[in-house]
Amino acid sequence: MSAIQLSDDAAAHLFADLARTTDQVVGASELSALLAGGRPLRVKYGVDCTAPFLHLGHAVNLWLMRRLQDAGHKVVFLLGDVTTQVGDPTGRSESRPVLPPEEIERNAAAFVEQVGLVLRTDPAVFEVRRNSEWYAGLTTTGMLELLSHVTHAQLLARDMFRRRIAAGREIAMHELCYPVLQGYDSYAVRSDLTIVGSDQLFNEMLGRHYQQRLGAPPQVVITTKITPGTDGREKQSKSLGNYVALTDPPREKFGKLTRLPDTLTPEYLEVYTTLPDAMVEDARQALERGGRAVRDAKLGLAHAVVARYHGAERADEEREWFLATFSERREPTDVPDLVLTTPRVTVLDLVCRARPSASRSAARRLVLENAVRLGERVLSDPDGVLEPVDGELLRVGRRGFFRLRTAGAETQVPET
């Protein structure tokens, strides 16, 4: 398959799409030449198989890759089944635990399924590779050869390594090797371009380094904007519960986005939607006016995100549901059942059953923040024990409604 020959206008639109969510481009002139050349590019997308969990922040990169796929370029989805066993030290103050091979395999399969929510997965524009292809049989001599292309000073220039040294924490030798392995991956898959978060720039620059040392054209590196999580503080994280997951159902996505801090709305519109720049600017001006204008901007954001992943019709339904339930203060009619198999349950376990994708720490925070109600009663003690009545309405957060359904079973209190 050949890449689509872009007119000057089409090329300008492509660069505009890339620029909207891009933080930095290393090799911008090289990218222009590559796109003008008409050859299908190989776009490396590498993941460690430690946690099959993708959120809107990850999807920024995926949508840029999808845009390139639509222009005829190929995404090389690289599963780091070997580097996962090493553990990426990025952002870590301690060494990561090593995962068993069977868990890596399960995570790899889940990753492929989740990226398919955005990327096209037909073989013409999608290729799955594993770095065990070249590392499983790597000899000691081969590893020493790889290491000979980098210096100790180059590796210790990495910010997290410097912080560990300053704090008196140990750095394991296999962690120093991680950037080397990720860098060589770019050479092994013949990467022309990679799109990553800014925290991966160091490793991908080593990719350019290895390609140049080994006689291959260096890959272009695009880093993308990183936004705060839905709490307005740290970046999106499952453990913090401040994320919108790609696998969240439409109603969950819509609800999380309507609960954003007001000040995040323009940034989320810019990074997570394709709405016109003029609408992003309108949202910025809405912050100054306040009131209904901000609410409408959030509704526009939530609608755009749900439409992007689930279609415009479903987004319309969720907006109507939201307005009917919260603006008109009606009790929702289409509440899903939450079936309980024991007559007694702790508040924390009840929330975990209602929100299975959330961590227990995130569920506990919801309870402590008085964001959980059973009927008209606020549930504020995570360890409190309930005896729910069939048909009671449970509310978790602003938009998580569930109709409790009880079933006969022996009385027991689940472990917390």
C-alpha positions in Angstrom: 0.0 0.0 0.0 1.3 3.4 -0.9 0.8 6.6 1.1 -1.8 9.0 -0.1 -0.2 11.8 -2.2 -1.1 14.9 -0.3 -1.9 18.2 -2.0 -0.4 21.3 -0.4 -3.7 22.0 1.3 -4.1 18.5 2.6 -0.5 18.5 3.9 -1.2 21.8 5.6 -4.3 20.2 7.3 -2.3 17.2 8.4 0.4 19.4 10.0 -2.4 21.5 11.7 -3.9 18.3 13.1 -0.5 17.2 14.4 0.3 20.7 15.8 -2.8 21.0 17.9 -1.8 18.4 20.4 2.0 18.5 19.8 4.4 19.7 22.4 7.7 19.3 20.6 9.0 17.8 17.3 12.5 16.6 17.0 13.4 16.5 13.3 10.6 18.7 12.0 12.3 19.3 8.6 12.9 15.5 8.4 9.2 15.0 8.9 8.3 17.4 6.1 10.6 15.6 3.8 9.2 12.2 4.8 5.6 13.2 4.3 6.4 14.8 0.9 8.2 11.7 -0.2 5.1 9.6 -0.7 6.5 6.5 1.0 4.3 4.9 3.7 6.0 5.7 7.0 6.5 3.3 9.8 5.2 4.9 13.0 6.4 3.1 16.1 4.1 2.8 19.0 5.7 0.9 21.8 4.1 -0.2 25.1 5.3 -2.1 28.1 2.8 -4.8 29.0 2.6 -3.8 32.7 -1.0 -2.5 32.9 -3.5 -2.8 30.0 -5.2 0.5 30.9 -5.6 3.4 28.3 -7.2 6.7 29.1 -7.8 9.9 27.2 -4.3 11.1 27.7 -2.9 8.0 26.0 -5.4 8.4 23.2 -3.9 11.8 22.2 -1.1 9.8 20.6 -3.4 7.2 19.2 -5.5 9.8 17.3 -2.4 11.3 15.8 -1.4 7.9 14.6 -4.9 7.3 13.3 -4.6 10.5 11.3 -1.4 9.2 9.8 -3.0 5.7 9.1 -5.8 7.5 7.2 -3.1 9.0 5.0 -1.7 5.6 4.2 1.0 5.2 6.9 1.5 2.2 9.1 1.5 2.0 12.9 4.0 -0.6 14.2 2.5 -1.6 17.5 5.5 -2.8 19.5 4.7 -5.0 22.5 7.7 -4.8 24.9 7.4 -8.3 26.2 11.1 -8.4 27.0 11.5 -4.8 28.2 8.4 -5.3 30.5 10.5 -7.8 32.4 13.2 -5.1 32.8 10.8 -2.4 33.9 10.7 1.2 32.6 12.2 3.4 35.4 10.4 6.5 34.0 8.9 8.4 36.9 9.9 5.8 39.4 11.8 6.3 42.6 12.2 2.6 43.2 12.7 -0.5 40.9 9.6 -2.0 39.3 8.6 -5.6 40.1 9.2 -8.1 37.4 6.0 -9.6 35.9 5.6 -13.3 35.1 5.4 -14.2 31.4 1.8 -15.4 31.5 0.7 -12.0 33.0 2.6 -10.2 30.2 0.7 -12.2 27.6 -2.7 -11.4 29.1 -1.8 -7.7 29.3 -0.5 -7.7 25.7 -3.8 -9.1 24.4 -5.8 -6.5 26.4 -3.6 -3.7 24.9 -4.3 -4.8 21.4 -8.0 -4.8 22.1 -8.0 -1.4 23.6 -5.9 0.4 20.9 -8.5 -1.0 18.4 -10.9 1.5 19.9 -9.0 4.2 18.0 -6.5 2.7 15.6 -7.4 0.9 12.4 -6.1 -2.7 12.9 -6.2 -4.0 9.3 -2.7 -5.3 8.3 -2.2 -2.7 5.6 -1.8 0.0 8.2 -1.2 -1.9 11.5 1.6 -4.3 12.3 2.1 -6.0 15.7 5.7 -6.8 16.7 7.3 -8.0 20.0 10.8 -7.1 21.0 11.4 -10.7 22.0 11.9 -11.2 18.3 15.3 -9.7 18.6 16.1 -9.9 22.3 15.1 -13.4 23.2 18.1 -14.8 21.4 20.5 -11.9 22.1 23.9 -13.2 23.2 26.1 -11.7 25.8 28.4 -10.5 23.0 25.4 -8.9 21.3 24.3 -7.1 24.5 27.8 -5.8 25.1 27.8 -4.5 21.5 24.6 -2.6 22.2 26.0 -1.1 25.3 29.2 0.0 23.6 27.2 2.6 21.7 26.3 4.6 24.8 28.2 6.1 27.7 27.6 6.0 31.4 27.3 9.8 31.4 24.6 9.6 28.7 22.4 7.3 30.7 22.9 9.1 34.0 21.8 12.4 32.3 18.2 11.0 32.7 16.3 13.2 35.2 14.9 10.3 37.3 18.3 8.7 37.7 19.8 12.0 38.9 16.9 12.3 41.4 17.5 8.8 42.8 21.2 9.5 43.1 20.5 12.8 45.0 18.1 11.0 47.3 20.7 8.2 48.0 18.5 5.5 46.3 20.0 2.6 44.4 19.8 2.2 40.6 19.8 -1.4 39.4 22.0 -2.1 36.3 19.0 -3.6 34.4 17.3 -0.2 34.8 20.2 1.6 33.2 19.8 -0.9 30.3 16.2 -0.1 29.7 16.7 3.1 27.6 19.3 1.2 25.6 16.7 -1.5 24.8 14.0 0.9 24.0 16.3 2.9 21.8 17.5 -0.2 19.8 13.8 -1.1 19.3 13.5 1.9 16.9 16.3 0.5 14.8 14.9 -3.0 14.9 11.5 -2.0 13.6 12.9 0.6 11.1 10.9 3.4 12.7 10.5 6.6 10.8 8.4 8.4 13.4 7.3 7.9 17.0 4.7 9.8 18.9 5.1 9.7 22.7 4.5 11.7 25.9 7.2 14.1 26.9 8.3 11.7 29.7 9.6 9.3 27.0 11.7 11.8 25.0 15.0 10.6 26.5 14.4 7.0 25.5 13.3 7.9 22.0 16.2 10.2 21.5 18.4 7.1 22.2 16.4 5.6 19.4 17.7 8.3 17.0 21.1 7.8 18.5 21.1 4.0 17.7 19.7 4.5 14.2 22.5 7.0 13.4 25.2 4.9 14.9 24.0 1.8 13.0 23.6 3.5 9.6 19.9 4.0 9.5 17.9 7.3 9.0 16.9 8.7 12.4 13.3 8.6 13.5 11.3 11.8 14.0 10.2 12.2 17.6 6.9 14.0 18.4 6.0 14.6 22.0 2.4 15.4 22.9 0.8 17.7 25.4 0.1 16.2 28.8 -3.0 17.5 30.6 -3.8 17.3 34.3 -6.2 14.6 35.4 -9.9 15.2 36.0 -9.0 16.5 39.5 -6.9 19.3 38.0 -3.7 18.1 39.7 -1.7 15.1 38.8 -1.8 13.5 35.3 -4.4 10.9 34.7 -3.8 7.7 36.8 -5.8 4.7 37.7 -4.5 4.7 41.2 -5.6 8.3 41.7 -9.0 7.8 40.1 -8.6 11.0 38.1 -9.0 9.6 34.6 -11.4 9.0 31.8 -10.7 5.5 30.5 -11.2 4.5 26.9 -13.2 1.5 28.1 -15.5 3.7 30.3 -19.1 3.4 29.1 -20.5 6.6 27.4 -22.4 7.7 30.5 -19.3 7.4 32.6 -17.3 9.4 30.2 -19.9 12.1 30.0 -20.3 12.3 33.7 -16.6 12.5 34.5 -16.1 15.4 31.9 -19.0 17.4 33.3 -17.3 17.2 36.7 -14.0 18.8 35.5 -12.7 21.9 37.3 -13.9 24.8 35.2 -10.4 25.9 34.3 -9.6 22.6 32.6 -12.4 22.8 30.1 -10.6 24.8 27.3 -7.5 22.6 27.6 -9.5 19.4 27.4 -11.5 20.8 24.4 -8.2 21.5 22.6 -6.4 18.3 23.3 -9.2 15.7 23.5 -11.6 16.8 20.7 -11.5 18.0 17.1 -13.9 20.9 17.7 -12.9 24.1 15.9 -10.3 26.4 17.6 -13.0 29.1 17.8 -15.0 26.8 20.2 -12.0 26.4 22.3 -11.6 30.2 22.5 -15.3 30.5 23.3 -14.7 28.2 26.3 -11.8 30.4 27.5 -14.1 33.4 27.3 -16.8 31.5 29.1 -14.5 31.1 32.1 -14.5 34.9 32.5 -18.4 35.1 32.2 -19.0 32.1 34.5 -22.4 30.6 35.2 -24.3 28.9 32.4 -21.6 29.6 29.8 -19.2 27.3 31.6 -21.7 24.6 32.0 -22.5 24.7 28.3 -18.8 24.5 27.5 -18.5 21.4 29.6 -21.5 19.9 28.0 -20.0 20.6 24.6 -16.8 18.9 25.7 -18.6 15.8 27.1 -20.7 15.5 24.0 -17.7 15.8 21.6 -15.7 13.1 23.5 -18.6 10.7 23.7 -19.3 11.2 20.0 -15.7 10.6 19.1 -15.7 7.2 20.7 -19.4 6.1 20.6 -21.0 8.1 17.8 -23.1 11.3 17.7 -26.4 9.6 18.4 -25.2 8.1 21.7 -23.7 11.5 22.6 -27.1 13.1 22.0 -28.7 10.6 24.2 -26.3 11.2 27.1 -26.7 14.9 26.9 -30.5 14.6 27.0 -30.2 12.2 30.0 -27.9 14.6 31.8 -30.1 17.6 31.3 -33.2 15.7 32.3 -31.6 14.2 35.4 -29.6 17.2 36.7 -31.1 20.3 35.3 -34.7 19.1 35.8 -33.8 17.1 38.9 -35.7 14.0 37.8 -34.9 10.6 39.2 -33.4 8.6 36.2 -35.6 5.9 34.7 -33.0 3.8 32.9 -30.9 2.9 35.9 -28.8 -0.3 35.7 -29.4 -3.0 38.3 -26.6 -3.8 40.7 -27.1 -7.3 42.0 -25.9 -8.2 45.5 -25.4 -11.8 46.4 -25.1 -11.2 50.2 -27.5 -9.5 52.5 -24.8 -7.5 54.2 -22.0 -5.5 52.5 -19.5 -2.8 53.5 -19.9 0.6 51.9 -16.5 0.3 50.3 -17.3 -3.1 48.7 -20.6 -1.7 47.5 -18.8 1.2 45.7 -16.2 -1.2 44.3 -19.0 -3.4 42.8 -20.6 -0.3 41.3 -17.3 1.0 39.9 -15.3 -2.1 39.1 -12.8 -0.2 37.0 -11.8 2.1 40.0 -9.2 1.2 42.5 -10.2 0.6 46.1 -8.3 3.7 47.1 -10.3 5.8 44.6 -13.5 4.2 45.8 -12.6 5.0 49.4 -12.0 8.6 48.5 -15.5 8.9 47.0 -17.0 7.7 50.3 -14.9 10.1 52.4 -15.8 13.0 50.1 -19.5 12.3 50.8 -20.1 11.4 47.1 -22.0 8.2 47.8 -25.7 8.1 48.7 -28.2 5.3 49.3 -31.6 6.8 48.9 -31.4 10.1 50.7 -28.7 8.9 53.1 -25.0 10.0 52.7 -22.7 7.0 53.2 -19.5 8.5 54.7 -17.9 5.5 56.5 -16.1 3.1 54.0 -16.1 0.3 56.6 -19.7 0.7 57.6 -21.9 -2.4 57.1 -25.2 -2.1 55.2 -28.2 -4.3 54.8 -29.5 -3.0 51.5 -33.2 -3.2 50.6 -34.2 -4.4 47.2 -35.0 -1.5 44.9 -33.0 1.1 46.8 -31.3 3.8 44.6 -27.5 4.0 45.0 -25.7 7.1 43.7 -21.9 7.0 43.3 -20.5 10.4 42.3 -22.8 12.8 40.5 -23.9 10.5 37.7 -23.4 7.0 38.8 -26.9 5.6 39.6 -27.7 2.0 40.4 -30.8 0.1 41.4 -29.9 -2.4 44.1 -31.2 -5.9 43.6 -30.8 -8.3 46.5 -30.6 -12.1 46.3 -31.0 -14.6 49.1 -27.7 -15.8 50.5 -26.0 -16.6 53.8 -25.2 -13.5 55.9 -21.6 -12.5 55.7 -19.6 -9.4 55.6 -17.2 -9.3 52.7 -13.5 -8.8 53.5 -12.3 -5.3 52.9 
